[in-house]
Amino acid sequence: MSYILPDLIGLFIMTKLKVINIGPTEWFSPHFSFNDNCIESFDYDPWKQDISLIDYCNSVKPDVLFIFRGDIVRSQLFQLQHIHQIEFSSEIYPSNPFSNTYSQWLGVKKFMHCMKDISPYANIFHYDKSRKGFLESLGLNVKYHFLPVNISSFNFDNSDVLNNEKKNIDLLFFGRASQRRSNIFAKIKERNLRFVWIENGLNWSELSGYITRSQVVLNFAADECDNFEPRILLALAGGAKVITEGSVGLDLFLKEFPGYSHKIKIVKPDSSAIIDAYTSFENAGNVNPDYKTDISFLSSNTFILKELGL
């Protein structure tokens, strides 16, 4: 992608950086950039907008395109290569090219659809570093970074974010119902815990409110799948602790960023293990002020500015 970075830096000094978030808002708004002192943010949903992306860019005149599911507008992105593009690959791909399980090869099918016709000069990131072997085996030059978070809905000046006594949800899970998840969570409902399961239907502003009200967010895959779920980072950004099953991607994340490990407990996928982990968190009380989660580090805006060298 050709872009003269010094010109961008000069522009940044004089005014806010204009960023267009591109992708279905229902899925990706939790990861979009947002308005702050450095960035002026715009959203383009290719499934809802009644104007082409090219015309929208001509109107906004953005400095950066922040892209999710770029396959939906791939031909237009080719025509917009004069604008700096940052694209995230967000599908669950196989952990290795030799996988023979059905669910893993569904991931290959998604990969071939979502990553087809990618420019060799594209600026692509994938969110799960454990997929590096698979992507490299296909000759793709992909960078790796966790899916950053649109933190604009969280009120960080409010001490309640870290105060468990002010949170009225003990355990929160958000994600579609599946037989595996129903089995994992079955006995939680028998305990005297305030457990909320949100399957769908909320926008990011509404969902982020539930996260802020929650002591713990649960993370368990719909099916048997070793995947570093973005749900973990959404929870951390909202001031919640996390009880999750393990994954290679999560292990790699915690190895690189160990400062988050005190807010995450990795357990077996069953109700008893979840309840034991919750009790352990509860007995530990509020997080020590010396170990606050670095929220800004998880931010989409921080990621964009860092990627641009600003």
C-alpha positions in Angstrom: 0.0 0.0 0.0 1.6 3.3 -1.0 1.3 6.2 1.4 3.8 8.9 2.2 3.9 8.7 6.0 5.6 12.1 6.6 2.7 13.8 4.9 0.4 11.9 7.2 2.3 13.0 10.2 2.2 16.7 9.1 -1.6 16.4 8.6 -2.0 14.7 12.0 -0.2 17.6 13.7 -2.6 20.1 12.2 -5.9 18.3 12.5 -7.6 15.0 13.5 -6.9 11.9 11.5 -10.0 10.9 9.5 -10.6 7.1 9.7 -13.4 5.2 7.9 -14.4 2.0 9.6 -15.5 -0.5 6.9 -17.5 -3.6 7.7 -20.9 -4.9 8.9 -21.5 -2.8 12.0 -23.6 -5.6 13.7 -20.4 -7.7 13.9 -17.5 -5.4 14.0 -18.6 -2.1 15.8 -16.9 -3.4 19.0 -13.6 -3.1 17.1 -14.1 0.1 15.2 -12.2 3.3 15.7 -14.0 6.1 17.5 -14.0 9.9 17.9 -11.4 11.3 20.4 -8.8 14.0 20.5 -6.7 12.3 17.8 -9.2 10.6 15.4 -12.4 11.6 13.7 -14.2 8.4 12.9 -16.8 7.5 10.2 -18.6 4.1 9.7 -19.4 2.5 6.4 -21.5 -0.6 6.4 -21.4 -2.1 2.9 -24.7 -4.0 3.6 -26.6 -1.0 4.7 -25.1 2.0 2.9 -26.9 3.4 -0.2 -23.7 4.9 -1.6 -20.6 3.2 -3.0 -17.5 3.1 -0.9 -15.7 5.1 -3.5 -18.3 7.9 -3.4 -18.3 7.8 0.4 -14.5 8.3 0.4 -14.8 11.1 -2.1 -17.1 12.8 0.3 -15.2 12.2 3.6 -11.7 12.3 2.2 -10.3 9.9 4.8 -6.6 9.4 5.7 -7.1 5.8 6.7 -9.5 2.9 5.9 -9.9 0.5 8.8 -11.3 -2.6 7.2 -13.2 -5.8 8.4 -14.5 -8.3 5.8 -12.7 -6.5 3.0 -13.9 -9.2 0.5 -17.3 -7.5 0.5 -15.8 -4.4 -1.2 -12.6 -5.8 -2.6 -12.9 -4.3 -6.1 -13.4 -0.8 -4.6 -10.5 -1.2 -2.2 -8.3 -1.8 -5.2 -9.3 1.6 -6.6 -8.7 3.2 -3.3 -5.1 2.1 -2.8 -3.9 5.7 -2.6 -5.5 5.8 0.8 -3.7 4.0 3.7 -5.5 0.7 4.4 -5.4 -1.4 7.5 -7.4 -4.7 7.2 -8.2 -7.3 9.7 -8.8 -10.9 8.8 -11.3 -12.0 11.4 -12.4 -15.6 10.4 -11.5 -18.7 12.4 -9.0 -20.5 10.3 -7.4 -23.9 10.8 -4.5 -24.1 13.2 -2.4 -26.0 10.6 -2.7 -26.9 6.9 -3.0 -30.6 7.6 -6.2 -30.5 9.6 -8.8 -33.1 8.6 -11.7 -32.2 10.8 -14.9 -30.9 9.2 -15.1 -27.7 11.3 -11.5 -26.8 10.5 -12.1 -27.2 6.7 -15.1 -25.0 7.0 -12.6 -22.4 8.1 -10.5 -23.1 4.9 -13.6 -22.5 2.8 -14.2 -19.2 4.6 -10.6 -18.3 4.1 -10.7 -18.9 0.4 -13.8 -16.6 0.2 -12.7 -13.8 2.5 -9.0 -13.6 1.4 -9.4 -14.1 -2.3 -8.0 -11.5 -4.6 -5.9 -9.9 -1.9 -3.3 -7.5 -3.2 0.2 -8.7 -2.5 0.8 -5.2 -1.0 -2.2 -5.3 1.3 -1.7 -4.4 4.9 -3.4 -7.4 6.5 -3.6 -8.4 10.2 -5.0 -11.6 11.7 -6.1 -11.6 15.3 -5.0 -15.1 16.4 -1.2 -15.6 16.3 -1.7 -19.4 16.6 -2.9 -19.4 12.9 0.5 -18.2 11.7 1.6 -21.7 10.5 -1.6 -22.1 8.4 -1.4 -18.7 6.8 2.4 -18.9 6.1 1.9 -22.3 4.5 -0.2 -20.6 1.9 2.5 -18.0 1.2 0.6 -15.1 2.8 2.5 -12.2 4.3 0.1 -11.5 7.2 0.9 -9.6 10.4 -0.6 -10.5 13.8 -2.4 -8.4 16.4 -5.3 -9.1 18.7 -8.6 -7.5 17.6 -8.5 -4.1 19.3 -11.5 -2.7 21.1 -13.8 0.3 20.5 -13.5 1.6 24.1 -15.7 4.7 23.6 -18.7 3.2 25.4 -16.8 2.6 28.6 -16.6 5.3 31.3 -13.1 5.1 32.7 -13.5 8.0 35.0 -16.1 6.0 36.9 -14.4 4.0 39.7 -17.4 1.5 39.5 -15.6 -0.1 36.5 -13.2 -1.8 39.0 -15.5 -2.0 42.0 -17.2 -5.4 42.3 -19.6 -4.1 44.9 -21.2 -1.8 42.2 -21.6 -4.6 39.6 -25.0 -6.4 39.6 -24.2 -9.2 37.2 -22.0 -12.1 38.6 -21.5 -14.0 35.3 -22.1 -12.7 31.8 -21.9 -14.6 28.5 -22.7 -13.2 25.1 -22.8 -15.4 22.0 -25.1 -17.8 20.2 -26.6 -20.8 21.9 -25.1 -24.1 21.0 -25.4 -27.6 22.5 -21.8 -27.4 23.8 -22.4 -24.1 25.5 -25.7 -25.3 27.0 -24.0 -28.3 28.4 -21.1 -26.2 29.9 -23.4 -23.7 31.5 -26.2 -26.1 32.6 -25.5 -26.3 36.3 -24.6 -22.6 36.7 -28.3 -21.9 36.6 -28.8 -24.1 39.7 -26.6 -21.9 41.8 -27.5 -18.6 43.5 -25.6 -16.5 41.0 -26.8 -13.6 38.8 -26.0 -15.2 35.4 -27.0 -13.4 32.2 -26.7 -15.0 28.8 -27.2 -12.6 25.8 -27.5 -14.5 22.5 -27.9 -11.6 20.1 -29.9 -8.5 19.3 -27.8 -5.8 21.1 -25.7 -3.1 19.6 -22.2 -2.4 20.9 -23.4 0.5 23.1 -25.9 -1.7 24.8 -23.6 -4.8 25.1 -20.8 -2.7 26.5 -23.1 -1.6 29.3 -23.7 -5.2 30.3 -20.0 -5.8 30.3 -19.4 -2.9 32.6 -22.0 -4.2 35.0 -20.5 -7.7 35.1 -18.0 -9.0 37.6 -17.0 -11.9 35.2 -17.4 -12.6 31.5 -17.4 -16.2 30.4 -15.7 -17.3 27.2 -16.4 -20.8 25.7 -16.5 -21.7 22.0 -19.8 -22.8 20.4 -18.0 -25.9 19.1 -14.8 -27.7 19.8 -12.3 -25.2 18.5 -8.9 -23.9 19.7 -9.4 -20.1 19.0 -8.3 -16.9 20.7 -11.8 -15.3 21.1 -12.0 -11.5 20.9 -14.7 -11.7 23.7 -11.8 -11.9 26.2 -10.5 -8.5 25.2 -13.9 -6.9 25.1 -14.4 -8.1 28.7 -11.0 -6.8 29.9 -11.6 -3.4 28.3 -14.9 -3.1 30.2 -13.4 -3.8 33.5 -14.6 -7.4 33.9 -12.6 -10.4 34.8 -12.6 -13.5 32.5 -13.2 -17.2 33.0 -12.3 -19.0 29.8 -11.2 -22.3 28.3 -7.7 -22.4 27.1 -6.3 -21.9 23.7 -2.9 -21.6 22.1 -3.7 -18.1 20.9 -4.6 -17.0 24.5 -1.3 -18.6 25.8 0.6 -16.6 23.2 -1.2 -13.4 24.2 -0.5 -13.8 27.9 3.1 -14.7 27.2 3.5 -11.4 25.3 1.3 -9.4 27.6 1.5 -11.0 31.1 0.1 -7.9 32.8 -3.4 -9.2 32.0 -3.0 -12.7 33.5 -4.3 -11.6 37.0 -7.8 -11.0 35.5 -8.1 -14.3 33.5 -8.7 -17.8 34.8 -8.3 -20.7 32.4 -10.6 -23.7 33.3 -12.0 -26.9 31.9 -15.3 -26.4 30.0 -17.7 -27.4 32.7 -20.0 -25.7 35.3 -18.1 -26.9 38.4 -14.8 -25.5 37.1 -16.5 -22.2 36.3 -18.1 -21.9 39.7 -14.8 -22.7 41.5 -13.0 -20.0 39.4 -15.7 -17.5 40.2 -15.5 -18.3 43.9 -11.7 -17.8 43.7 -12.2 -14.4 42.1 -14.8 -13.4 44.7 -12.6 -14.4 47.6 -9.8 -12.3 46.2 -12.0 -9.2 46.3 -11.4 -6.1 44.1 -8.4 -5.8 41.9 -5.4 -4.2 43.7 -5.1 -0.6 42.3 -1.5 -1.4 41.4 -2.8 -4.0 38.9 -5.3 -2.0 36.9 -5.9 -3.2 33.4 -4.2 -1.0 30.7 -7.4 -0.1 28.9 -5.8 2.3 26.4 -3.5 -0.5 25.2 -6.5 -2.5 24.0 -8.0 0.5 22.1 -8.6 0.5 18.4 -7.4 4.1 18.2 -4.2 3.2 20.0 -3.6 0.4 17.5 -4.2 2.6 14.4 -1.9 5.4 15.7 0.8 2.9 16.6 0.5 1.1 13.2 1.0 4.5 11.5 4.0 5.3 13.6 2.3 8.3 15.3 
